[in-house]
Amino acid sequence: MKRIVYHIILPAIIPVLFFVVALTPVEVLGCFFRGLIAMLIALISGLAALVAVIIGAKREAKGRVRHDKNSIWWVISTLILVIPVIAMIILA
């Protein structure tokens, strides 16, 4: 249960936050600030995905010897954290 919280639920907050900001009407935040906040969320998510992939790669390299099954959880976290970056590219 702890792995699901740390690797699925917590990283899933960032894409939800991104889509909440992206779907907010322009009249609420204004076009400039809405785009700036969405870009900042996508940047933070991209950096967090980069950290997750580095940690997962390190665990996978060690896992071949030790059979570490935790590395797949880092891959799942990376896939979740990349969603705002891809959405930003599509929306831009």
C-alpha positions, 0 to 999 in steps of 0.5 A: 500500500505504501508503494501505491501511495508514493509511486502512483497517488502522489505523482498523480496529483501533479497531472491533476493539478495541471489539467485543473489549471489548463481547464480553468476559464481565462476569466479566472486567472487571465491568459498570461498567469494561467499559461505561466502556472501551467508551464511551471507545473509542467516544468516541475513535473518534467524535472521530477520525472527526470529524477524518477527515471534516474533513480529507477535506472540506478535501481535497475542496474543494481537489480540485475544482481539483487533482483530489485523489484522496486525499479518498476515502481519508479518507471510507473512514477515516471510515466505518470509525471511525464503526462503534463509535459506531453499535454503542454507540448500538445496544447502549445 
